[in-house]
């Protein structure tokens, strides 16, 4: 689930890469809209780095099937100021009875252009068989010194629908979701829909947790789930102590807490004076307090107005120019280590310890 969220994050944050930047490879907005119904750019490489979600072995599961109406995929790439060389070492169909091996519109080996340039991967259906076939594109990228780019060779595994449909005299009555009957008496689908009668909507990434794609880029979620791709959970009871609902009735607890709703603290004795439980009987204290349960310090000072003319170097200003020092520090302004206290302190410095 985190991989899906991470993946979606990268899809949206990157805009058009600058020419002066490093190597980048992406699919443009219009192309993605053709097979998802949602305009966005999908990046595989940004500034010389292969994005982690591309290397996820489950990456293919998040991708929609490329509709039969889409016969090619356009990629854009550029090398920027550095020199890179490429080699398409794999163009393979895993079911040649349905889909022939992919064909690229550039040489299989060469140098990546400095400025953004588009190349296409054609996906020719074969014979008269209908179905969904998987195919693979392998890409090795090297620097001018012959050093492979980390994360390459890329192995992009995708799926393509091939459908050999005959004309339907009643086509004009059956095309759904804004599709229309063309002169061959076959349904021509709007972007984001596929199928003989355009009845199937496409979502990218795919809906998870048994969600259903009911419109391009729109998932209808099962009870207990939410989010654009149904990736988020809904908890019937609120998660406590900073916990987050990550799946249906499932809380992810913050450090120091456990239970179905994160209602239990791992600190048997509660942390005092604003301290937070961070482990089994381990409290993290705010400045000015210490001890296993943050019990050492003057709690009354927390309720007074802060007023220090000079900054407390290793502590917290409480009031009337009084600093509460962190463990191991002392002095009026918490600028002396406790091990260095000696008779050189004057009466003014010693008065800082009087409360």
DRENPABA-216192 format. One line per 8 residues: their letters; for each residue z, x, y of N, C-alpha, C. Coordinates in pm, whole numbers, plus 32768, in hexadecimal, padded with zeros to 4 digits. Example, Ala and Ser with C-alpha at 12.3 -4.5 7.8 and 13.67 -1.06 7.14 Angstrom:
BEGIN
as = 830C/8527/7DC7/830C/84CE/7E3E/830C/8528/7EB6  82C4/8505/7F1F/82CA/8557/7F96/8313/850A/8003
END
This chain:
BEGIN
xxxxxxxx = 8000/8052/7F88/8000/8000/8000/8000/8056/807D  8050/80C0/807C/8051/8118/80F1/7FC9/8158/8107  7F84/8176/8097/7EFE/81B0/80A4/7EA1/8151/80ED  7EAE/80CF/80D1/7E58/806D/8114/7E75/8069/81A8  7EF5/8066/81CC/7F1A/8063/825A/7EEA/80E2/82A0  7EFE/8156/825D/7ED2/81D6/8295/7E3B/81D5/82AA  7DF5/81A1/8246/7D63/819A/824A/7D34/8144/82BF  7D71/80CB/82CE/7D4B/8071/833A/7D66/80B0/83C1
xxxxxxxx = 7DD4/80FB/83CB/7DF8/813F/8446/7D8A/819D/8473  7D56/81EE/8418/7CEE/824E/843C/7C6B/8209/845F  7C51/8196/8421/7BD4/8150/843E/7BCE/812A/84D1  7C40/8102/850B/7C3F/80CB/8591/7C59/812E/8601  7C9F/819E/85E6/7CCB/81F1/8657/7C5F/824E/868B  7BFA/826D/863C/7B9A/82D0/8669/7B25/828E/86AF  7B06/82BE/8727/7A90/828F/876D/7A1D/82ED/8752  79B5/82E4/87A3/7942/833B/878F/7969/83CC/87A4
xxxxxxxx = 7950/8424/8743/7975/84B0/8753/7920/84F4/87BE  795C/8554/8802/7913/859C/8869/78BA/8606/882A  784E/8622/886E/77EF/8685/883B/7833/870E/8831  788F/8729/888E/78CD/87AD/8890/7933/87BE/881F  795A/8753/87DC/79BF/875B/8774/7989/879C/86F6  79DD/879E/868F/79B9/87DB/8610/796F/8775/85B9  7954/879D/853E/7909/874D/84DE/7943/86C0/84CE  78EC/8659/84D0/7914/85CF/84B9/78A7/8586/846C
xxxxxxxx = 78D2/8524/841A/7876/84D3/83CB/78AC/8445/83C7  7855/83E3/83E8/7885/835A/83EE/7814/82F6/83D8  783A/8277/83C0/77DD/8207/83B8/77F0/81B6/8437  7783/8193/847C/7792/8152/84FE/77B8/80BF/84F1  77DD/8085/8564/7811/7FFC/8568/77AD/7F96/8532  7730/7F9F/855C/76CD/7F3C/8533/76BA/7F3C/849C  76B6/7FB3/8462/76A1/7FBD/83D2/7716/7F7F/8386  7790/7F9B/83B2/7805/7F63/836F/7806/7ECB/837B
xxxxxxxx = 77DD/7E99/83EE/77DD/7E08/8402/777E/7DC3/83A1  7714/7E06/8378/76B4/7DC9/831C/76F6/7DA5/8297  7752/7DF9/8268/778D/7DDA/81E6/7823/7DBD/81EC  7856/7DA3/8265/78E2/7D7A/826D/78F6/7D08/82D0  7896/7CF5/832B/78A5/7C8C/838F/78FF/7CB5/8402  7930/7D30/8402/798A/7D5F/846A/7957/7DE4/849F  7944/7DEC/8522/790A/7E64/855E/7975/7ECF/8571  7966/7F3E/852B/79C2/7FAF/853A/797F/802B/8500
xxxxxxxx = 79AC/809D/852A/7977/811A/84F6/79D2/814C/8486  7994/817F/841C/79DF/81B6/83AC/79C6/824C/83A8  7A31/8299/83B1/7A25/832B/83B4/7A4A/8367/832D  79FE/83CB/8305/7A1D/841A/828E/7A51/84A4/82B8  7A17/84DC/8323/7A40/855F/8356/7A50/8554/83EE  7ABB/858C/8422/7AD3/858D/84B2/7B03/8619/84DA  7ABD/8655/853B/7AE3/86D8/856F/7AFB/873F/8500  7A9F/8743/84A1/7AA4/87A9/8439/7B07/878E/83C9
xxxxxxxx = 7B41/8715/83C3/7BA2/86F5/835B/7B7A/8676/8311  7B7A/867F/828D/7B61/8609/823A/7BDD/85B1/8241  7BCD/8533/8264/7C40/84DB/8272/7C7F/84BE/81E9  7D05/84BA/81E4/7D4A/84AD/8163/7D22/8431/8113  7D07/83C0/8156/7CE9/8347/810A/7C67/8355/80BB  7C0B/83AA/80E9/7B8E/83C0/80A0/7BAB/8402/8019  7C13/8453/8014/7C36/849C/7F9A/7C8D/8449/7F3D  7CB7/83D4/7F69/7D0A/837C/7F16/7CB9/834D/7E9D
xxxxxxxx = 7CE9/8362/7E22/7C9D/8337/7DAB/7C87/82A1/7DA6  7CD6/8254/7DF2/7CC6/81C2/7DF5/7C74/8193/7E6C  7C33/81EF/7EB1/7BE7/81CE/7F29/7B7E/8162/7F0E  7B39/816C/7E9C/7ACE/810F/7E7C/7B00/807F/7E77  7B7F/806B/7E52/7BB5/7FE5/7E44/7BBE/7F9D/7ECA  7BC4/7FE8/7F37/7BD1/7FAB/7FBC/7B49/7F86/7FF8  7ADC/7FB2/7FBA/7A58/7F9E/7FF3/7A16/7F1F/7FBC  79CC/7ED8/8010/7984/7E62/7FDE/7906/7E8C/7F93
xxxxxxxx = 78D2/7E32/7F43/7852/7E49/7F02/77E5/7E40/7F6C  7787/7E9E/7F6A/7717/7E99/7FC8/76BA/7E29/7F9B  76A0/7DC6/7FF1/7650/7D51/7FC9/75C2/7D76/7FA2  7585/7D1F/7F55/74FA/7D36/7F2A/749B/7D3B/7FA1  74BF/7CF5/800D/746A/7CF3/8084/746A/7D78/80CE  74CF/7DCE/80B5/74D8/7E51/80F8/74A5/7EBB/8097  7435/7EF9/80B9/73F4/7F57/805F/740C/7FEA/8084  7459/8001/80EC/7472/808B/8116/74F4/8091/8165
xxxxxxxx = 752B/8109/816E/75A2/8122/81BF/7582/8196/821D  7598/8182/829D/7582/81EB/8300/7602/823A/8319  75F7/82BD/8314/7665/8316/8338/763F/8363/83B7  76A3/8383/8408/768D/83D9/847C/76E6/8454/846C  76AF/84C9/848D/76FF/8542/8487/76D6/85A3/84F2  772B/8604/850C/770E/866F/856A/776F/86E1/8550  7743/875B/856D/7796/87D0/8553/77E2/8800/85CE  77B9/87D1/8646/77FA/8802/86BE/77D3/8891/86DB
xxxxxxxx = 7832/88E1/8706/7816/896A/872F/7812/89CD/86BB  7840/89A3/8645/7840/89FE/85D2/77C7/89E4/8579  77AD/8A41/851F/773E/8A34/84C2/7772/8A0C/8437  7734/89A2/8401/7756/8974/837B/76D6/895B/832C  76E0/8970/82A9/766E/895B/8251/7696/88F6/81E5  7638/88A1/81BD/7658/8836/815E/7604/8842/80E0  7635/8802/8078/75EC/87F9/7FFA/7615/8776/7FB5  75B6/8719/7FAA/75CF/869E/7F5F/75BD/86C0/7ECA
xxxxxxxx = 762C/86DF/7E8A/7625/870C/7DFF/7632/869A/7D9B  7641/8620/7DCD/7646/85AE/7D72/760E/8531/7DB6  75A9/84F7/7D79/7570/8476/7DA1/7559/842A/7D1E  75BC/83DC/7CF8/75C0/83A8/7C6F/75DC/8313/7C6C  7594/82CC/7C15/75B2/8240/7BF5/75F4/823C/7B6C  765D/81ED/7B61/76A3/81E2/7AE1/766D/8170/7A8A  760B/8128/7ABE/75CB/80BE/7A70/753A/80B1/7A9E  74E4/8108/7A69/7459/810D/7A97/7408/8094/7A6B
xxxxxxxx = 743F/8040/7A14/73FB/7FC3/79F3/7400/7F61/7A68  7460/7F78/7AC2/746F/7F22/7B38/7446/7F6C/7BB6  7471/7FEA/7BC4/745C/8036/7C40/7426/80BF/7C21  73BA/80E4/7C64/7385/816C/7C59/73E0/81CD/7CA4  73D8/8250/7C8A/7428/82B1/7CD5/740C/82A8/7D6B  7472/82BC/7DBF/745F/82B8/7E50/73F9/831F/7E7F  73B7/82FF/7EED/7353/8358/7F28/7378/836F/7FBA  737E/83EF/7FE5/73A0/840C/8071/7322/842D/80C0
xxxxxxxx = 7327/8416/8143/72B2/8429/8199/72AA/84B6/81D3  7300/8510/81A8/72FB/859B/81D4/72F5/85F3/8158  72E0/8673/816A/72DF/86D0/80FA/736B/86D4/80BB  736F/86F2/803B/73F1/86F6/7FF8/7445/876D/8022  7407/87D4/805B/7450/8849/808D/741F/886A/8119  747A/889C/816D/7451/88C2/81F4/74C8/88D8/824E  74AC/88DC/82D0/7514/88F2/8333/7532/886E/837B  75B1/8852/8390/75D8/87D8/83D6/75B5/87E7/846A
xxxxxxxx = 7574/8783/84A7/754C/878E/8534/75C5/8795/8591  75B1/87D9/8600/761F/87E9/865F/7643/8765/86A1  75DD/871A/86CB/75F4/869B/870F/75EE/8627/86AB  762C/85B5/86CC/762C/8543/8670/75A0/851B/8643  758D/850E/85C2/750B/84E8/858A/7522/848E/8511  74CB/842B/8504/74D9/83C7/8499/7481/83ED/8422  74B8/83DC/83A9/7465/83E4/8330/748A/836C/82D8  7430/8346/8280/7444/82CE/8230/744C/82EF/819C
xxxxxxxx = 7499/829E/8156/749F/82A2/80C4/7465/821E/8092  73F0/8224/8054/73B0/81AB/8021/73E4/818C/7F96  73F2/810B/7F7A/742C/80DD/7EFD/73C9/807F/7EB8  736A/80B5/7E6E/7300/8063/7E31/732E/8021/7DAF  7324/7F9C/7DAB/7341/7F54/7D2F/72CE/7F6C/7CCD  72EE/7F67/7C4D/7289/7F86/7BE8/7273/7F0E/7B8C  71FA/7F02/7B58/71DB/7E9A/7AF6/71F4/7E0F/7B2C  7214/7DB4/7AD0/722F/7D2A/7AF5/72BD/7D01/7AD6
xxxxxxxx = 7314/7D62/7ABF/739E/7D43/7A9C/73F1/7D2C/7B1B  7446/7CC8/7B13/74A1/7CAB/7B81/752F/7CD5/7B5A  757D/7CFC/7BBD/7607/7D24/7BA3/7637/7D84/7C0D  76AC/7DBD/7BF5/76E8/7E1E/7C51/76EF/7EA5/7C0B  76B7/7F0A/7C4A/76B4/7F91/7C10/7702/7FF2/7C69  7749/804D/7C2A/778E/80B7/7C74/7731/812F/7C83  773E/8174/7CF2/76F0/81ED/7D07/7746/8253/7D4F  771C/82D1/7D49/776B/833E/7D82/7714/8398/7DD8
xxxxxxxx = 774E/83C1/7E48/770E/8422/7EA1/7769/849B/7EAA  7736/8511/7E86/7784/858C/7E8D/7751/85E4/7EFE  77AD/8615/7F51/7786/8665/7FC4/77E0/86E0/7FD0  77A2/8756/7FC9/77E8/87D4/7FDE/77C6/8808/806A  782C/8830/80B5/7819/8865/813C/7859/88EF/8143  780F/8950/8178/7840/89D9/8184/782C/8A0C/8212  7882/8A68/8239/7871/8AAB/82B9/7806/8B16/82AA  77E2/8B58/8316/7778/8BBD/8310/77A0/8C35/82BD
xxxxxxxx = 7822/8C41/82A1/7850/8CAF/824C/7854/8C87/81B9  7825/8C12/819A/7821/8BE4/8111/78A5/8BAD/80DE  7902/8B90/8139/7984/8B5B/8111/797F/8AC3/8112  799F/8A81/809F/7999/89EE/8099/79FE/89AF/80F9  79D7/8943/8137/7A32/88F7/818A/7A9D/88BA/8130  7B1F/88CB/8150/7B88/8891/80FB/7B72/87FB/80E7  7B7D/87D0/806B/7B65/8743/804C/7ADA/8727/8019  7A80/878B/8021/79FA/877A/7FED/79EB/87D1/7F6F
xxxxxxxx = 7994/87AD/7F13/792F/8744/7F22/796B/86B7/7F1F  793A/8663/7F7B/7962/85D8/7F7E/7924/858E/7F09  796C/852F/7ED3/7938/84D9/7E6A/794E/8449/7E95  78E9/840F/7ED7/78F3/8385/7F08/78BC/8327/7E9D  7912/82D4/7E66/78E9/8272/7E01/78E5/81E7/7E40  7870/81A9/7E3C/785A/8128/7E7B/781C/80C8/7E16  7813/8047/7E3F/77D9/7FE3/7DE7/776E/7F94/7E32  7703/7F74/7DE9/7691/7F2E/7E25/766A/7EB7/7DCE
xxxxxxxx = 7655/7E45/7E10/7626/7DCE/7DCA/758D/7DCE/7DC7  7554/7DB1/7D53/74C4/7D9C/7D47/74AF/7D0F/7D11  745F/7CC2/7D54/7449/7C38/7D2A/73B5/7C18/7D34  737B/7BF0/7CC4/72EE/7BC7/7CC1/72EC/7B2F/7CB8  72D8/7AF2/7D29/72DE/7A60/7D32/7256/7A27/7D50  7239/79BB/7D0D/71BA/7977/7D26/71C7/7912/7D97  7158/78DF/7DC7/715A/787A/7E32/719C/77F9/7E02  71DA/77B4/7E5F/721A/7734/7E44/71E0/76CC/7EA4
xxxxxxxx = 7199/7668/7E6F/715C/7603/7EC7/71C2/75BB/7F1F  7240/75B8/7EF3/72A7/7574/7F42/72FF/75D8/7F8D  72C4/764B/7FA4/730C/76B6/7FE9/7349/7688/806D  72FF/763A/80BA/732F/7612/813E/73AA/75BA/8138  73C9/7581/80C5/743E/752B/80B6/74B7/7579/8080  74A0/75F0/804D/750B/7638/8006/7541/76B1/8050  74F7/76E6/80B1/7527/775E/80F9/75A7/773C/8145  7610/7787/812F/7692/776C/816C/76B4/77D5/81D4
xxxxxxxx = 771F/77BB/821E/7758/781B/827E/76F2/7851/82E1  769C/77F9/8312/763B/7820/8378/75BF/7865/8344  75B0/786D/82BE/7537/78A8/8286/74C2/7848/8298  7449/787D/828E/73D3/7829/829F/736C/7846/8232  7319/77E4/821D/72B2/77EE/81B5/7236/7830/81F1  720F/78A3/81B9/719B/78E8/81F0/7118/78B2/81B4  70A9/78F0/81D8/7027/78BD/81AC/7012/78CC/8116  7064/7921/80D5/705B/792F/8044/70B6/78CE/7FFA
xxxxxxxx = 70F1/7870/8046/714D/780E/800D/71C8/7851/7FCF  71F9/78B7/8015/7273/78FB/7FEB/72D1/7903/8062  7353/78FD/8047/73B5/78FE/80B4/73C0/7989/80F2  73B5/798C/8175/73CA/7A05/81C3/7456/79FA/81FF  74AF/7A56/81DC/753D/7A4A/8203/755B/7A8B/8289  75BE/7A56/82CD/75F3/7A96/8345/7640/7B13/831D  7656/7B6B/837F/76A4/7BE4/8365/772F/7BBD/8333  775A/7C01/82CA/77DF/7BE6/8295/77E3/7B83/8223
xxxxxxxx = 776D/7B51/81F8/7766/7AF5/8187/7700/7B27/8121  7715/7B02/80A5/76B8/7B27/803C/76B5/7AB9/7FD2  7659/7AC7/7F72/764D/7A66/7F08/75CC/7A17/7F15  75A4/79D2/7EAA/7526/7989/7EAA/7521/7922/7F1A  7592/78E3/7F34/7597/787D/7F9E/75F9/78A3/800C  7612/7925/801A/7667/795B/8086/76F5/7922/807F  7725/790A/8008/77A6/78C9/7FF9/781B/792B/7FF4  77FE/79AD/7FE9/7868/7A11/7FDB/787A/7A60/805B
xxxxxxxx = 78F4/7A5B/8093/7914/7AAA/810B/793F/7B36/80E1  792F/7B96/813D/7950/7C22/8121/79BF/7C51/817D  7A1E/7C96/8145/7A8D/7CCE/8193/7A99/7D63/8177  7AB4/7DAF/81E0/7AC5/7E3F/81D3/7B3B/7E6B/8229  7B9F/7EB1/81EF/7BB1/7EC4/8160/7BC4/7E3E/8119  7BBD/7E3F/8095/7BC8/7DC4/804B/7C55/7D89/8058  7C5D/7D06/8048/7CDF/7CC2/804A/7D30/7CF2/7FD0  7DB0/7D08/7FE6/7E07/7D36/7F7A/7E70/7CCA/7F5C
xxxxxxxx = 7EBF/7CE3/7EF4/7F28/7C85/7ECB/7EF1/7BF9/7EB1  7E79/7BF6/7E72/7E36/7B79/7E4B/7E0C/7B24/7EC2  7DFF/7B62/7F37/7DC9/7B1A/7FAA/7D36/7AFC/7F96  7D01/7A99/7FDE/7C77/7A6E/7FD0/7C2D/7A81/8053  7BB6/7ABD/804A/7B63/7ACF/80C2/7B1D/7A4A/80DE  7B47/7A05/8147/7B11/7980/8166/7AAC/7983/81D8  7AA4/79F0/8220/7A41/7A03/828B/7A34/7A99/829F  79C5/7AC9/82D6/79B4/7B59/82E8/7A2B/7B99/832F
xxxxxxxx = 7A69/7BF8/82EC/7ADB/7C3D/8326/7B59/7BEB/832F  7B5F/7B77/82EC/7BD4/7B1F/82F4/7C07/7AFF/8268  7C84/7B23/824E/7CC2/7B08/81CC/7D24/7A94/81D8  7D1F/7A3B/8176/7D84/79D3/8169/7DE6/7A01/80FE  7E66/7A0D/8124/7EC8/7A4E/80CE/7F12/79EA/8076  7F41/7A1D/8005/7F97/79CF/7FAE/801F/79BD/7FF0  8069/7953/7FCA/80F0/7941/8003/8144/79BF/7FF0  8186/79E6/805B/81DA/7A5D/8054/819B/7ADA/808B
xxxxxxxx = 811A/7AD1/80B5/80D6/7B47/80EA/8095/7B27/816F  807E/7B8F/81BD/8041/7B80/8241/7FF8/7C00/8265  7FB5/7BFF/82D9/7F6A/7C73/8306/7ED5/7C5B/82FA  7E86/7CAC/8340/7DF5/7C9C/8340/7DBC/7CA4/82B3  7DF8/7CF6/825E/7DC7/7D06/81D5/7E30/7CDB/816F  7E93/7C8A/819E/7F00/7C5A/8148/7F54/7CCE/8113  7F59/7D3A/8161/7FA2/7DB0/8135/8037/7DA8/8152  8061/7D4B/81A7/80ED/7D41/81CE/8134/7CD1/8186
xxxxxxxx = 81B5/7CE4/816C/8202/7C7E/8126/824C/7C23/8187  8276/7BB2/8154/82CB/7B55/819E/834A/7B44/814E  83BB/7B5F/818B/843B/7B53/8146/8480/7AD2/8171  84A7/7A83/810F/84E7/7A03/812D/856C/7A18/8174  85AC/7A8A/8159/8627/7AAE/819F/8611/7B32/81E8  863F/7B38/8262/8626/7BAC/82B7/8664/7C2A/827F  8617/7C99/8287/864C/7D1B/8260/86B4/7D48/82C7  8723/7D7B/8299/8790/7DA1/82F3/8793/7E38/8309
xxxxxxxx = 87E3/7E5E/836C/87FF/7EEC/8388/8782/7F41/8399  871F/7F09/83DF/86A5/7F55/83FC/8641/7F58/838B  8657/7F0D/831F/85F6/7F09/82B2/8577/7EC1/82D9  8508/7EDD/8293/8487/7EA0/82B1/8450/7E58/8236  8416/7DE4/824F/83DA/7D95/81E4/8351/7DD1/81C4  833F/7E05/814B/82C2/7E49/8127/8272/7DFF/80BD  82B3/7DA8/8071/8271/7D53/800F/82BB/7CCF/800C  8286/7C70/7FC0/82C8/7BEF/7FB7/8358/7BFF/7F89
xxxxxxxx = 83B5/7BD4/7FE1/8444/7BDB/7FC6/8471/7C66/7F98  8433/7CCC/7FD1/8456/7D57/7FB0/846D/7DA5/8031  84E6/7DD8/8042/8509/7E24/80BA/8506/7EBA/809C  84D3/7F05/80FC/84DC/7F97/80F7/854D/7FBE/8154  85B7/7FF5/811B/8632/800C/8167/862D/8091/81B4  8670/8093/8225/8680/810F/8270/86E8/8165/8229  86EE/81E3/824F/8749/8240/820D/87D9/820E/8216  881E/8218/81A7/88AB/81F3/81A5/88C7/8165/8179
xxxxxxxx = 885D/8117/815A/8872/808B/8134/8825/806A/80B5  8852/8003/806F/8810/7FD8/7FF5/882B/7F43/7FE0  87ED/7F0C/7F78/87FD/7E7D/7F5C/877A/7E34/7F74  876F/7DB8/7F41/86F5/7D69/7F50/86D1/7D55/7FE2  8736/7D48/8037/8720/7D35/80C7/8759/7DA9/8118  8772/7E1B/80D3/87AC/7E90/8116/8835/7E6E/8152  887A/7E14/810F/88F9/7DE3/8147/896F/7E3D/8128  895C/7E9B/80CB/89CB/7EF2/80A4/89BC/7F7D/80DE
xxxxxxxx = 8A2D/7FB3/810F/8A2E/803B/8145/8A58/809C/80D8  8A19/8111/80D7/8A40/8179/8078/8AC1/81BF/80A2  8AF0/819F/811B/8B6E/81D7/814B/8BDD/8173/812B  8C33/8193/80CB/8C9D/8136/80A1/8CF8/8119/8118  8D1C/8180/8162/8D66/816D/81DF/8D00/8169/8250  8CF9/80FD/829E/8C93/80F1/8306/8C9A/8162/836C  8C26/8187/83A0/8C20/81EC/840A/8C57/81AE/848A  8CA8/81F8/84D2/8CE9/81C7/854B/8CA5/81FD/85C9
xxxxxxxx = 8CC7/81C0/8638/8CA0/81F2/86BD/8C0A/820A/86CB  8BBB/81AB/8699/8B2B/81B4/86AA/8AE3/820B/8647  8B2B/8241/85E4/8AEB/8294/857F/8A93/8242/8523  8A32/8283/84E2/89D5/8242/8487/89E1/8280/83FC  89E0/8229/8396/89E5/825B/830C/895D/8298/82EA  895E/8312/82B5/88E2/8357/8295/88DC/8386/8203  893A/835A/81B3/893D/8382/8128/89BE/8354/80E9  89D8/837D/806E/8A53/8353/802A/8ACB/8391/8071
xxxxxxxx = 8B16/833B/80B7/8B8C/8364/8103/8B70/83D4/8165  8AF9/83D1/81A1/8AD5/8433/8207/8AAE/83EA/8287  8AF9/8406/82F0/8ADF/83C6/8371/8AA2/8429/83D3  8A45/83F9/8422/8A11/8449/8492/8A52/8415/8510  8A9F/846A/8550/8AEE/8440/85C4/8AA2/8455/8646  8AC1/8403/86A8/8A88/8418/872D/8AD4/848C/876F  8A9B/84C2/87DA/8AD9/8532/881F/8B65/850E/884C  8BC3/8568/8831/8C4D/8552/885B/8CA8/8526/87EB
xxxxxxxx = 8C6F/8509/8775/8CC0/84DE/8704/8C9D/8531/8689  8CFB/853E/8630/8CE8/858A/85B7/8D45/8556/854B  8D40/8596/84D8/8D8E/8568/8466/8D34/8521/8402  8D67/8510/8388/8D17/84D1/831F/8CE9/8446/8346  8D38/8403/8398/8D17/8379/83BE/8D0D/836A/8455  8CFA/83DA/849D/8CF0/83DC/8530/8D70/83A6/856F  8DDF/83C0/852D/8E5E/8389/855C/8EA3/83E4/85C1  8E75/8460/85D0/8EB6/84BE/862B/8E70/84BD/86B2
xxxxxxxx = 8EBA/849B/871A/8E83/848F/87A1/8ECF/8422/87EA  8EB6/840F/8868/8EFB/83A9/88B6/8E9F/8332/88CA  8EB3/82C7/887C/8E5A/8253/8881/8E60/820C/8907  8ED3/8216/894D/8EDE/81D0/89CD/8E7A/8205/8A33  8E55/8283/8A26/8DF9/82BD/8A86/8D6D/8283/8A7B  8D4C/8243/8A0A/8CC7/8209/89F9/8CAE/8197/8A5A  8D1C/8157/8A87/8D0D/80DF/8AD9/8D15/80FB/8B6E  8D20/817A/8B94/8D27/819D/8C21/8C9F/81C9/8C55
xxxxxxxx = 8C8C/81BE/8CD4/8C0C/81E1/8D12/8BF6/8278/8D14  8B7E/82A0/8CEC/8B5D/832E/8CEC/8B53/8361/8D7C  8B93/83D3/8D97/8B8C/840C/8E1D/8BB0/849F/8E16  8B4B/84F6/8E0D/8B61/8586/8E0B/8B05/85C7/8E70  8B3F/8619/8EC5/8AEE/865E/8F29/8A9B/86CD/8EEB  8ACA/8702/8E7C/8A86/876F/8E38/8A6E/8748/8DA6  89F9/876A/8D73/89D2/8741/8CEE/8A2D/877E/8C84  8A50/872B/8C22/8A99/875C/8BAD/8A34/87A0/8B53
xxxxxxxx = 8A41/8822/8B40/89DA/886F/8AFA/89D1/884C/8A66  8A42/8841/8A23/8A45/881F/8995/8AA6/87AC/897E  8A93/8742/89C6/8AEC/86CF/89BA/8AB8/8659/8A09  8B0E/85F3/8A18/8AE8/8577/8A5C/8B47/855C/8ACE  8B0E/853C/8B42/8B5F/8519/8BB6/8B9B/848E/8BA0  8C1F/8482/8BB0/8C60/8400/8B9F/8C81/83C4/8C27  8CD9/8404/8C74/8CF9/83D2/8CF9/8D48/843D/8D45  8D49/842F/8DC9/8D9A/8487/8E1F/8D8B/851A/8DFC
xxxxxxxx = 8D0D/8545/8DEC/8CF0/85D2/8DCF/8D32/8604/8D4F  8D3E/85AC/8CEE/8D77/85D3/8C6D/8D0A/85D0/8C04  8CFF/863F/8BBB/8C9D/8648/8B4F/8CE2/863E/8AC8  8CA6/85F0/8A70/8CD1/85F0/89E3/8C72/864E/899A  8CAB/86BC/8967/8C57/8726/892F/8C31/870B/889E  8BBF/8741/8878/8B95/873C/87ED/8BEB/879B/879B  8BEC/8785/8719/8C3C/87DA/86C0/8C16/886D/86D1  8C79/88C1/86E5/8C62/8950/86F4/8C55/8980/8783
xxxxxxxx = 8C58/8920/87E3/8C4B/8946/8871/8CC2/8913/88C0  8CE1/895A/892D/8D53/8935/8980/8D3A/8962/8A10  8D9E/8952/8A64/8D8F/8973/8AF1/8D76/88F5/8B43  8D87/88FE/8BC5/8D76/8889/8C1B/8CEA/8850/8C10  8C87/88A7/8BFC/8BFC/887A/8BF3/8BC1/8893/8B68  8C19/88A8/8B07/8BEF/88BC/8A7B/8B8D/8930/8A6D  8BA8/8999/8AB6/8B4F/8A0C/8AB3/8B8D/8A87/8A72  8C00/8A76/8A2F/8C40/8AE2/89E7/8C54/8ABA/8956
xxxxxxxx = 8C36/8B16/88FB/8C54/8AFD/886F/8CEB/8B06/8859  8D1F/8AB6/87FE/8DB0/8AB4/87E6/8DE5/8B3C/87BD  8D95/8B8A/8776/8DC3/8C0D/8746/8DD4/8C71/87B8  8DA0/8C50/882F/8DA6/8CAE/889E/8E10/8C8A/8906  8E63/8C22/88E5/8ECA/8BFC/8945/8F34/8C6A/894C  8F56/8C96/89C2/8FBE/8CFB/89D0/9008/8CE7/8A53  9057/8D47/8A76/90AD/8D3B/8AEC/9061/8D44/8B6D  8FE0/8D5B/8B6A/8F95/8D67/8BE6/8F7A/8CDF/8C24
xxxxxxxx = 8F92/8C6F/8BD9/8F7E/8BEB/8C14/8FE4/8BD7/8C83  8FBA/8BA4/8CF4/9015/8B86/8D60/904F/8AFA/8D4F  90A6/8AD5/8DA4/90EA/8A54/8D98/9089/89E0/8DA2  901E/89F0/8DF1/8FBE/8982/8E00/8F77/8967/8D7C  8F52/89D4/8D32/8F0C/89C3/8CB3/8F69/8986/8C4C  8FE9/89B0/8C4C/9044/897B/8BEA/9061/88E7/8C01  9059/88BE/8C7F/9073/8831/8C9D/900C/87D4/8C61  8F97/880B/8C38/8F2F/87B8/8BFC/8F59/8781/8B75
xxx = 8FBD/87BF/8B36/8FE7/8794/8AB2/9055/872A/8ABB  9084/8710/8B34/90EC/86AF/8B46/90B0/8625/8B5A  90DA/85C3/8B0F/90A5/853B/8B19/9117/84DD/8B3F
END
